[in-house]
Amino acid sequence: MNLEELLTKAQSGEKLAMLTCYDATFSKLMEMAGVDILLVGDSLGMVLQGFDNTLQVSMAAMIYHTEMVARGCNQTFIMADMPYGSYENNPQLAYRNAAKLIAAGAHMVKLEGGGAMIETVNYLAKRDIPVCAHLGFTPQSVHQLGGYKIQGKTFQEAQQISNDAKLMSDAGASFVLLEMVPASLAKQITESVAIPTIGIGAGVDCSGQVLVLQDLLGIYTGVADKNPNDHKSPRFVKNFLTGTQSIQQAIVQYVQAVKNKTFPAAEHSY
């Protein structure tokens, strides 16, 4: 599926189902299950590499996992995260690194940040590299944000995120990903911008949804030096493996729940 076909799906009102994916086995499985977008996420730093956050993920790791995902599927759209330090400095650096991810098999790159990234998004889009802008809670800014907190709760914060979404759209971004923002704000942004929105902890009214695979399967319990019993999944997470007989079935149920708008439910939203 190419970008034009994906955008047509979203414009027709069909919800887009997106999942993180890091290898060929799961990319093939997800393609068979009908997942629309595979996100090679820098979340691999936590769920695969065992770090506390995503900041240690390298470009080499992102290229490696993007190549593996691309080998496992033939038709599914692939989005790859640009890791911390690979794009913030200047648009030319961002282009060089984005081009490496495209060469590895990605169809789109995702980068975090709003207004400060306008020039970079525009630079990439003008050079035929599709971009997804990540707004709201941005994991690469976890230290500046003071931890994993909901964004957009105050009027000023909500206005900033909304303005950034419009600026990203105007700059040439093809998607906006909204993480951990109030459902009402995500709904307003989805209705006001010309490009599709992907939500994670942002309510059911986004154009699509994304989850981390390990969260969908209920198998992530934090880093090794922390007691697994102390781990608490974010509110937006649902374990789709519960009550199913296979990982394949869990992924199919996730896709169906996104498409028929039963996920996320109210208890998964802010």
C-alpha positions as CSV (number, residue, x, y, z in Angstrom):
1,M,0.0,0.0,0.0
2,N,1.4,3.4,-1.0
3,L,0.9,6.7,0.7
4,E,-1.8,7.9,-1.7
5,E,-3.8,4.7,-1.0
6,L,-3.4,5.1,2.7
7,L,-4.5,8.7,2.6
8,T,-7.5,7.8,0.5
9,K,-8.5,5.2,3.1
10,A,-8.3,7.8,5.9
11,Q,-10.2,10.4,3.9
12,S,-13.0,7.9,3.2
13,G,-13.5,7.6,7.0
14,E,-11.9,4.2,7.5
15,K,-9.9,4.0,10.7
16,L,-6.2,3.1,10.2
17,A,-4.7,0.4,12.4
18,M,-1.0,0.9,13.2
19,L,1.4,-1.3,15.3
20,T,5.0,-1.1,16.2
21,C,7.1,-3.8,14.5
22,Y,10.7,-4.7,14.8
23,D,11.4,-7.8,12.8
24,A,10.4,-9.9,9.7
25,T,8.4,-12.5,11.5
26,F,6.0,-10.0,13.0
27,S,5.8,-7.8,9.9
28,K,4.6,-10.8,7.9
29,L,2.2,-11.7,10.7
30,M,0.8,-8.2,10.9
31,E,0.4,-7.9,7.1
32,M,-1.7,-11.1,7.2
33,A,-3.7,-9.7,10.0
34,G,-4.6,-6.5,8.0
35,V,-2.5,-3.9,9.9
36,D,-2.3,-0.8,7.8
37,I,1.0,0.7,9.0
38,L,4.0,-0.9,10.6
39,L,5.9,1.5,12.9
40,V,9.5,0.7,13.4
41,G,9.5,2.6,16.6
42,D,12.4,3.8,18.7
43,S,10.3,2.2,21.5
44,L,12.6,-0.7,20.6
45,G,15.0,0.9,23.1
46,M,12.7,-0.1,25.9
47,V,11.0,-3.2,24.7
48,L,13.9,-4.9,23.0
49,Q,17.1,-3.3,24.3
50,G,16.0,-2.9,28.0
51,F,16.6,0.9,28.4
52,D,14.5,3.2,30.6
53,N,13.6,5.4,27.6
54,T,14.2,5.8,23.9
55,L,17.1,8.2,24.1
56,Q,19.9,5.6,23.7
57,V,18.6,4.2,20.3
58,S,21.0,4.7,17.5
59,M,20.6,5.3,13.8
60,A,22.3,2.0,13.2
61,A,19.7,0.2,15.2
62,M,16.8,1.9,13.4
63,I,18.3,1.0,10.0
64,Y,18.8,-2.6,11.1
65,H,15.3,-3.1,12.4
66,T,13.7,-1.2,9.4
67,E,15.5,-3.6,7.0
68,M,14.2,-6.6,8.9
69,V,10.6,-5.3,8.9
70,A,10.8,-4.6,5.2
71,R,12.0,-8.1,4.4
72,G,8.9,-9.6,6.1
73,C,6.1,-7.9,4.2
74,N,5.3,-7.0,0.6
75,Q,2.5,-4.5,0.7
76,T,2.1,-2.9,4.2
77,F,3.1,0.7,4.7
78,I,6.2,1.1,6.8
79,M,7.0,4.2,9.0
80,A,10.3,4.5,10.8
81,D,11.2,6.7,13.8
82,M,14.1,9.1,13.5
83,P,16.0,8.5,16.7
84,Y,17.2,11.1,19.2
85,G,20.0,13.2,17.8
86,S,19.5,12.3,14.2
87,Y,17.4,15.2,13.0
88,E,17.2,18.1,15.5
89,N,20.4,19.9,14.6
90,N,19.6,21.0,11.1
91,P,17.4,20.0,8.1
92,Q,20.4,18.7,6.1
93,L,21.4,16.2,8.8
94,A,17.7,15.2,9.1
95,Y,17.6,14.5,5.3
96,R,20.8,12.4,5.3
97,N,19.4,10.2,8.1
98,A,15.9,10.1,6.8
99,A,17.3,9.0,3.4
100,K,19.0,6.1,5.2
101,L,15.8,4.9,6.7
102,I,14.0,5.2,3.3
103,A,16.8,3.2,1.7
104,A,16.4,0.6,4.4
105,G,12.7,0.1,3.4
106,A,10.7,2.7,5.2
107,H,8.0,4.6,3.3
108,M,7.8,7.5,5.8
109,V,9.8,8.8,8.7
110,K,8.4,10.1,12.0
111,L,10.0,12.9,14.0
112,E,9.1,14.5,17.3
113,G,8.4,18.2,18.0
114,G,6.3,21.1,16.8
115,G,7.2,24.6,15.8
116,A,11.0,24.1,16.0
117,M,10.7,21.3,13.4
118,I,8.8,23.2,10.8
119,E,11.8,24.0,8.6
120,T,13.0,20.4,8.8
121,V,9.6,18.9,7.9
122,N,9.3,21.3,5.0
123,Y,12.9,20.4,3.8
124,L,12.1,16.7,3.9
125,A,8.7,17.0,2.2
126,K,10.1,19.1,-0.6
127,R,12.7,16.3,-1.2
128,D,10.0,13.6,-1.4
129,I,10.5,12.1,2.0
130,P,7.0,11.7,3.6
131,V,6.9,12.8,7.3
132,C,4.7,12.0,10.3
133,A,4.9,14.7,13.0
134,H,4.7,13.5,16.6
135,L,3.0,15.9,19.0
136,G,1.7,15.8,22.5
137,F,3.8,13.7,24.8
138,T,7.1,13.2,22.9
139,P,9.2,10.4,24.5
140,Q,12.5,11.9,23.3
141,S,11.7,15.0,25.5
142,V,10.9,12.9,28.6
143,H,13.4,14.7,30.8
144,Q,12.3,18.1,29.8
145,L,8.6,17.2,30.2
146,G,9.3,15.8,33.7
147,G,8.3,12.2,33.0
148,Y,5.5,10.4,31.2
149,K,2.7,13.0,31.6
150,I,-0.5,13.9,29.8
151,Q,0.0,17.0,27.5
152,G,-2.5,19.6,26.5
153,K,-4.4,19.8,29.8
154,T,-4.2,23.6,30.1
155,F,-5.7,26.0,27.6
156,Q,-2.2,27.2,26.6
157,E,-0.8,23.7,26.1
158,A,-3.8,22.7,24.1
159,Q,-3.6,25.8,21.9
160,Q,0.1,25.1,21.3
161,I,-0.4,21.5,20.3
162,S,-3.3,22.5,18.0
163,N,-1.2,25.3,16.4
164,D,1.7,22.9,15.9
165,A,-0.5,20.4,14.2
166,K,-1.7,23.0,11.7
167,L,1.9,24.2,11.2
168,M,3.1,20.7,10.5
169,S,0.3,20.1,8.0
170,D,1.1,23.4,6.3
171,A,4.8,22.5,6.2
172,G,4.1,19.3,4.3
173,A,3.7,16.6,6.9
174,S,1.5,13.7,5.7
175,F,0.4,12.6,9.2
176,V,0.2,13.9,12.7
177,L,0.6,11.4,15.6
178,L,-0.9,12.6,18.9
179,E,0.3,10.9,22.1
180,M,-1.3,11.3,25.6
181,V,-3.5,14.3,24.9
182,P,-7.2,14.8,26.0
183,A,-9.6,13.1,23.6
184,S,-11.5,16.3,23.2
185,L,-8.3,18.1,22.0
186,A,-7.4,15.2,19.6
187,K,-11.0,15.3,18.2
188,Q,-10.7,19.1,17.6
189,I,-7.3,18.7,15.9
190,T,-8.5,15.8,13.7
191,E,-11.4,17.9,12.5
192,S,-9.3,21.0,11.8
193,V,-6.2,19.8,10.0
194,A,-6.1,18.6,6.4
195,I,-4.0,15.5,7.2
196,P,-4.9,12.3,9.1
197,T,-4.1,11.9,12.8
198,I,-2.9,8.8,14.5
199,G,-3.7,8.5,18.2
200,I,-2.1,6.8,21.2
201,G,-3.9,7.7,24.4
202,A,-5.8,10.4,22.4
203,G,-9.3,9.0,22.1
204,V,-11.3,7.3,19.4
205,D,-11.8,10.3,17.1
206,C,-8.4,10.2,15.6
207,S,-8.1,8.9,12.0
208,G,-6.2,5.9,13.3
209,Q,-4.6,4.3,16.3
210,V,-1.2,2.9,17.3
211,L,0.0,0.6,20.1
212,V,3.3,-0.9,21.0
213,L,3.2,-4.6,20.1
214,Q,4.5,-5.7,23.5
215,D,1.7,-3.6,25.2
216,L,-0.9,-5.1,22.9
217,L,0.3,-8.6,24.0
218,G,0.6,-7.6,27.7
219,I,4.2,-8.8,27.9
220,Y,6.1,-5.6,28.7
221,T,6.8,-5.3,32.5
222,G,9.6,-2.7,32.5
223,V,13.3,-2.8,32.7
224,A,15.2,-5.7,34.3
225,D,16.2,-3.9,37.5
226,K,12.6,-3.1,38.4
227,N,10.1,-5.5,40.0
228,P,7.6,-6.6,37.2
229,N,4.8,-6.5,39.8
230,D,5.4,-2.8,40.2
231,H,4.9,-2.1,36.5
232,K,1.7,-0.3,35.6
233,S,0.8,-0.1,31.9
234,P,-0.4,3.3,30.6
235,R,-4.1,4.0,30.6
236,F,-4.3,3.8,26.8
237,V,-3.0,0.2,26.7
238,K,-5.3,-2.8,26.2
239,N,-4.1,-6.4,26.3
240,F,-5.7,-8.0,23.3
241,L,-4.1,-11.4,24.0
242,T,-6.5,-11.9,26.9
243,G,-9.2,-14.3,25.9
244,T,-7.6,-15.2,22.5
245,Q,-5.8,-18.4,21.5
246,S,-2.9,-16.9,19.5
247,I,-0.9,-13.8,18.9
248,Q,-2.3,-13.7,15.3
249,Q,-5.8,-13.6,16.7
250,A,-4.9,-10.9,19.2
251,I,-3.6,-8.7,16.3
252,V,-6.6,-9.4,14.2
253,Q,-8.9,-8.4,17.1
254,Y,-6.9,-5.2,17.5
255,V,-7.3,-4.3,13.9
256,Q,-11.1,-5.0,14.0
257,A,-11.5,-3.0,17.2
258,V,-9.8,0.0,15.6
259,K,-11.8,-0.3,12.4
260,N,-15.2,-0.6,14.2
261,K,-14.3,2.2,16.7
262,T,-14.5,0.1,19.8
263,F,-10.9,0.8,20.7
264,P,-9.9,3.0,22.3
265,A,-12.9,3.0,24.7
266,A,-13.5,5.7,27.2
267,E,-11.3,3.9,29.8
268,H,-8.4,4.1,27.5
269,S,-8.7,7.8,26.9
270,Y,-7.9,11.0,28.9
